[in-house]
Structures are given as structure tokens and as C-alpha cells.
Amino acid sequence: MKRIKNIIIAFSLALGSVSCVSKLAFKEPEPELPETFKYTATADTASVANLEWRQFFNDPMLQNLIEKGIKNNYDLQIALKQVASSQERLKQAKYLQYPDVGFGVSAQISRPSKNSMNGQSLNLFLGQSHVEDYNAAFNLSWEADIWGKIKNQQEVSRMQYLQTYEATKAIQTQVVAAIAQGYYNLLMLDKQLQIAKSNLELSTNTLSLTEKLWQSGDTTSLGVQQATAQKQSTELLITQLEQNIAIQENALSILTGENPDKVDRTIEMSDTSLPQDISAGLPAAMVSRRPDVRQQELVLLESNAAVGIAQASMYPALRITANGGVNSFKIDNWFQIPASLFGSVLGGLTQPVFQKRQLKTDLNVAKIQREKNVLAFRQSVLNAVGEVSDALVSNESLKVQEQKATEQVTTLKNGIKSAEMLYKGGMANYLEVITAQGNSLQAELNLASVKRQRLSSIVDLYRALGGGWK
């Protein structure tokens, strides 16, 4: 042990004589953020994204769908497996600083030529024509982490694990938002189907009235044909809406990891409620909440550790190897202790001299990759701020659109009543009635679409602010 200690001290002194290596200076970039989000009146520090998804979405049916999605969605399950895989690599990285130890047992019999020097020597000194060798030994190899190479390797594993963790959170936010969007789209289609069926009843009544007027000679067959076409157009719309409903139900089922099936819902679009007065909070808080931005930041930190590894590879490496065990040229006394014991310790100081510029190239490439990741991090922050701003302006605009669309529906419904009364009194023709019904149908369908877009914009804002993974 004393000799081993002396060897280690000798090589430590040798390393001390190597010129000092300055660490690569690196300061994590500060993202350029506005003080507040555009289209916000006040800089409120609270944010709706701090709410858990169960608090944000209060519809029990939607909550059940989201819960099944988080549990069964295959993309999310794959991400969780990736987290588990990275966690195993992280555990392994903690042992990089320890020596490699192996154990081996070997037996060898050699029979040289009798006419060779070895053969004649064996016969002369041992009185036999062959030699045996039996060996059982432990082998140890250890590299001193002088320049932080192993430490940076551990840091790379840690950053990779955290990236998979953040990636899983990002996927969950996407799954939660996609399920909510699909659910609200389904409610919109239900509402549009209800509107279309109601309009079909109006079209049927108009057709019946037009046929009676044609039979009495008060209108032409063209009126009957136009009324029939209006009714057929509504029937076609109903078929299309039923098709879209089935497709949307299938898509929602797949998002929740289940086979395509019916999706339960007990409420109508008009009964849905989401937070209306939404507080976006501050951009700086959003950056720390967004899993995708955090993931890109971890990629940057990983690339910085890779620079440290590339730099450390250019400097001397201290490696100590040792082996020891029992050795004998006769199997009978192989394990006689202490006669069969042997051992050796070797310390080596290796300095790369000429590697065809490979080490310098690796270092420069690592630095360039880090610079690329700095830019990618800044871009991810910029994209996140843009997504929030888009969602905010969409939400404010859709508030106004919903109000105007509601007023338009009221006006056109009153127009249908007026047209029908005038038509019955002979003061309006069939074309005016059909036009009024068609305009009202389109207005009601548009209102349902605007309401769905308004709900979607709120969900988009919740996701853009970093909500949905809690």
C-alpha cells in the first residue's frame, strides 16, 4: 500500500508541473424578454397557467377524457419510457469516478518443439516436454479526474435525463390541449347538427307551404323546386356533420389510447365555462414554466459540458492499473498462499501529442454546437412569447366576434319570421323566404364556430403560458 501511495504522489507532482488550464468561461444567456405581454392591460404576476388542469377544465366529462389521455396516450407512455431509460444512464454515470474492476481465471498448456531452445530447456530443467500456467487475478483500472472530464460526462447524463423529463411534460401539455380542443370541436359539431335539424324543419314547412300555394295557383313550380333544393341542401349538411362527429369521436378516442368509439358528453357548447378574465402573468415566469423552453435550456447546458469534455481530452491523463491474484505452473499448488500470490501496479501519464488535429477539431465543433444551442434557446423563448401574444390577441378579437355573431343571429331569425309572414300574405316571394332561412342557418353555424374558436383560444393561451403539465 505504501508503494502504491508513493506512485500516486509521484504522478500527482508530475501533473502539478503541467501548466494550469483555464476553464472555459461561459455564462448562460439571459433571454431578451419584454416586461409584459402585448395586448395585456396590466402586468399581473399571477398566471392562469399556475392552475392544475383539473381546476382549469371543470367539465367532468372532459376531465375524464384528459385523465384517460394522460394515463393511456401512447406518445406520453413512450416519453415516460425514455425518462426511465435516461434515469438508468444517470444512475450509471454516478459510478464513472470509480475504478473498473474485473476478475479472470485462465489455464494454459504449451508444448514447444523438442528441437527448439524452449523445448530442450524444458526437458533439461524440468524433465518434461510441456509447461503449464494457471492464473486467477483481479484487474483494476482507474483514471484520475484531473481536468473535470468525468464530472462533465456526469453532467451530460444529468442534462439528458432532465431533457427527457421536460419533454414528457411538454407532451402532456400537448395531449391535454389536443383533447380539450377535440372535445370543444365535438360540442360545436353537436350544436351545428342541432341547428341544421332545426333548419330542416323550417325548410320542410316552407316546402309544404310552397306546394300548397302551387296547387292553388299562387306560385310557380320553380318555387317548389327551390324549396325542395333548400331542404335537400340542409339534409346534405346534416349528413356531413354526422360524418364529422364520428371522425372527431374517433380522434378523441385515439388520443386517450382507446379504440375508436362514442364519446360521452352531457353538456352543450352554451353550457361550457372556462376562465374568462385570464391573467397571462409575466414573460419571465412563462419561460420558467414552459417545458419546451426549459428543455432547450438543458440542451444548451449539455453542450457546455461537452465543451468541457473536449477540452479535458487535450491534456494529460493519469491512469493507474493494477492486478493481483494467484499464479502457478502446477495445478496442485495453484492456491497455495502466500507462495502463489502475485501483484503489480502501473501508473501512466499520457499526453496527446499528435492526433491529426482531431482533438482541436472536436473542441471547436463543441464550441460551435454550444453557440448554435444558444441561438436555439433564444429562438424558443421568442417563439413562446409569440404564441402567448397570438393567443391573447385571438382571445380578445373572438370576444368581439362572438358578440357580433350573436347579434347577427338574432337579426336574421327575426328576418325569417318577417319573410314567412309576408310570404303567406303574398307580399314576398319564395326566394326571399329561402334566402332568409339560408342566411340564418349560416349565421347560426358561424356563431357556433366562433364560440368554439373562442374556447380554443383560451386553451391555446393556457398551453402557451406553460399550463397543463401539473
C-alpha positions, 0 to 999 in steps of 0.5 A: 500500500505504501508503494502504491501511495508513493506512485500516486504522489509521484504522478500527482507532482508530475501533473502539478508541473503541467501548466494550469488550464483555464476553464472555459468561461461561459455564462448562460444567456439571459433571454431578451424578454419584454416586461409584459405581454402585448395586448395585456392591460396590466402586468399581473404576476399571477398566471392562469397557467399556475392552475392544475388542469383539473381546476382549469377544465371543470367539465367532468366529462372532459376531465375524464377524457384528459385523465384517460389521455394522460394515463393511456396516450401512447406518445406520453407512455413512450416519453415516460419510457425514455425518462426511465431509460435516461434515469438508468444512464444517470444512475450509471454515470454516478459510478464513472469516478470509480475504478473498473474492476474485473476478475479472470481465471485462465489455464494454459498448456504449451508444448514447444518443439523438442528441437527448439531452445524452449523445448530442450530447456524444458526437458533439461530443467524440468524433465518434461516436454510441456509447461503449464500456467494457471492464473486467477487475478483481479484487474483494476483500472482507474483514471484520475479526474484531473481536468473535470472530464468525468464530472462533465460526462456526469453532467451530460447524463444529468442534462439528458435525463432532465431533457427527457423529463421536460419533454414528457411534460411538454407532451402532456401539455400537448395531449391535454390541449389536443383533447380539450380542443377535440372535445370543444370541436365535438360540442360545436359539431353537436350544436351545428347538427342541432341547428341544421335539424332545426333548419330542416324543419323550417325548410320542410314547412316552407316546402309544404307551404310552397306546394300548397300555394302551387296547387292553388295557383299562387306560385310557380313550380320553380318555387317548389323546386327551390324549396325542395333544393333548400331542404335537400341542401340542409339534409346534405349538411346534416349528413356531413356533420354526422360524418364529422362527429364520428371522425372527431369521436374517433380522434378523441378516442385515439388520443386517450389510447382507446379504440375508436368509439362514442364519446360521452358528453352531457353538456352543450357548447352554451353550457361550457365555462372556462376562465374568462378574465385570464391573467397571462402573468409575466414573460419571465415566469412563462419561460420558467414554466414552459417545458419546451423552453426549459428543455432547450435550456438543458440542451444548451447546458449539455453542450457546455459540458461537452465543451468541457469534455473536449477540452479535458481530452487535450491534456494529460491523463493519469491512469493507474492499473493494477492486478493481483491474484494467484499464479502457478505452473502446477495445478496442485499448488495453484492456491497455495498462499502466500507462495502463489500470490502475485501483484503489480501496479502501473501508473501512466501519464499520457499526453496527446501529442499528435492526433491529426488535429482531431482533438482541436477539431472536436473542441471547436465543433463543441464550441460551435454546437454550444453557440448554435444551442444558444441561438436555439434557446433564444429562438424558443423563448421568442417563439413562446412569447409569440404564441402567448401574444397570438393567443391573447390577441385571438382571445380578445378579437373572438370576444368581439366576434362572438358578440357580433355573431350573436347579434347577427343571429338574432337579426336574421331569425327575426328576418325569417319570421318577417319573410314567412309572414309576408310570404303567406300574405303574398307580399314576398316571394319564395326566394326571399323566404329561402334566402332568409332561412339560408342566411340564418342557418349560416349565421347560426353555424358561424356563431357556433364556430366562433364560440368554439374558436373562442374556447380554443383560444383560451386553451391555446393561451393556457398551453402557451403560458406553460399550463397543463403539465401539473 
